[in-house]
Amino acid sequence: MTDTTTDADTKLRIRDALIAQARTELEATNDNLDDELRAAELDQDEPVRPDDTSQSDEAGELKGLLGAAAEAQEGRIAEIEALDVSPADAVRPGAIVGFGGQRFLVGAATPDVEIDGVEYTGLTTDAPIYAAIEGLTVGDTFTFRDREQQIDFLA
């Protein structure tokens, strides 16, 4: 029989690990953004060559992309922080759901994180599979991409 329980402390540790991971990624993006800002600055005391202006323009464009990435990461952190990770009796945002040998924290897109030897991945409510599992409980089956699966874990 599959273990279908995870205590509240473990759910909080999973959420906190995902937040810490997202913050680390945000810090790296911000560091890259700072580097690009410095690279985009032209030295006003030196003659400006056309190549310098071109590189400054490219760095400025990259700055915009990195800034957008940082904003998206900040939004992802806010989504994870806002999740209600109280016990769940049905698949919903904040629930941890397991099927097909994998476990997911529903409500935010995140990379994998390992807690107590178990790997968890974030699953957004925009993901196509979420529509197939929303509201299901342990033991319920669903079909996704012509493959039948069963909810074998829910916390």
C-alpha positions in Angstrom: 0.0 0.0 0.0 1.2 3.5 -0.8 1.9 6.0 2.0 -0.8 8.7 1.6 0.2 10.9 4.5 2.6 13.8 4.9 2.5 15.8 8.1 2.0 19.6 8.1 5.7 20.2 9.1 6.9 18.3 5.9 4.5 20.3 3.7 5.9 23.5 5.2 9.5 22.3 4.6 8.6 21.5 1.0 7.1 24.9 0.4 10.0 26.6 2.2 12.6 24.7 0.2 10.8 25.7 -3.1 10.8 29.4 -1.9 14.5 29.2 -1.0 15.3 27.7 -4.4 13.3 30.4 -6.2 15.0 33.1 -4.1 18.4 31.7 -5.1 17.5 31.8 -8.7 16.2 35.4 -8.3 19.5 36.4 -6.6 21.4 35.0 -9.6 19.2 36.8 -12.0 19.7 40.1 -10.1 23.5 39.5 -10.1 23.4 39.1 -13.8 21.3 42.2 -14.2 23.7 44.2 -12.1 26.6 43.0 -14.3 24.7 43.9 -17.5 23.9 47.4 -16.1 27.6 48.0 -15.4 28.5 46.7 -18.9 26.0 48.9 -20.5 27.4 52.1 -19.0 29.6 54.1 -21.4 32.5 55.9 -19.9 31.7 59.6 -20.5 35.4 60.5 -20.1 36.5 58.4 -23.0 35.8 58.8 -26.7 32.8 56.7 -27.8 33.2 54.4 -30.7 30.3 53.0 -32.7 31.1 49.5 -31.5 30.8 50.8 -27.9 27.4 52.2 -28.5 26.3 48.9 -30.2 27.5 46.8 -27.2 25.8 49.3 -24.8 22.5 48.9 -26.7 22.7 45.1 -26.7 23.5 45.2 -23.0 20.5 47.4 -22.4 18.2 45.0 -24.3 19.6 42.1 -22.2 18.9 44.2 -19.1 15.3 44.4 -20.1 15.0 40.7 -20.6 16.7 40.0 -17.3 14.5 42.5 -15.6 11.4 40.7 -16.9 12.9 37.4 -15.7 13.4 38.8 -12.3 9.8 40.1 -12.1 8.5 36.6 -13.2 10.7 35.0 -10.4 9.4 37.5 -7.8 5.8 36.6 -8.9 6.6 32.9 -8.6 8.0 33.4 -5.1 4.8 35.3 -4.1 2.6 32.5 -5.6 4.5 29.9 -3.5 4.3 32.0 -0.3 0.6 32.4 -0.8 -0.2 28.7 -1.1 -2.4 27.3 1.6 -0.5 24.1 2.5 -2.9 23.0 5.1 -4.1 19.3 4.8 -6.0 18.7 1.6 -8.6 16.0 1.0 -8.8 16.8 -2.7 -6.4 18.1 -5.3 -6.3 21.9 -5.0 -3.6 24.7 -4.9 -1.4 24.0 -1.9 -2.0 20.2 -2.0 0.7 17.7 -2.5 -0.5 15.1 -5.0 1.2 12.0 -6.2 0.6 9.8 -9.2 2.7 7.9 -11.7 5.6 7.7 -9.2 5.9 11.5 -8.9 4.8 14.1 -6.3 3.8 17.6 -7.0 3.1 20.8 -5.0 0.0 22.2 -6.7 -0.1 26.0 -7.4 3.3 27.2 -8.7 5.8 26.2 -11.3 9.0 25.3 -9.6 12.0 23.1 -10.3 12.4 19.8 -8.4 13.3 19.8 -4.7 14.1 16.8 -2.6 12.9 16.5 1.0 13.5 13.4 3.1 14.6 11.5 0.0 11.4 12.3 -1.9 11.5 14.6 -5.0 8.7 17.2 -5.4 7.9 19.4 -8.4 5.7 22.4 -8.7 2.6 22.1 -10.8 0.7 25.2 -11.9 -3.0 25.4 -12.1 -2.5 26.4 -15.7 -0.9 23.1 -16.5 -3.1 21.0 -18.8 -2.9 18.0 -16.4 -4.3 20.1 -13.5 -7.7 20.3 -15.3 -7.7 16.5 -15.3 -6.9 16.1 -11.5 -8.5 19.1 -9.9 -10.9 18.0 -7.1 -9.8 14.4 -7.2 -9.1 12.4 -4.1 -6.8 9.4 -3.2 -7.8 6.4 -5.3 -9.5 8.4 -8.0 -8.4 7.7 -11.6 -8.0 10.1 -14.5 -6.9 10.0 -18.1 -4.3 12.3 -19.5 -2.8 12.0 -22.9 -4.5 8.6 -23.4 -2.9 7.3 -20.2 -4.9 6.3 -17.2 -3.4 7.1 -13.9 -4.5 7.0 -10.2 -4.1 9.5 -7.5 -2.0 7.5 -4.9 -0.9 10.3 -2.6 -2.6 13.5 -1.3 -1.6 15.8 1.5 
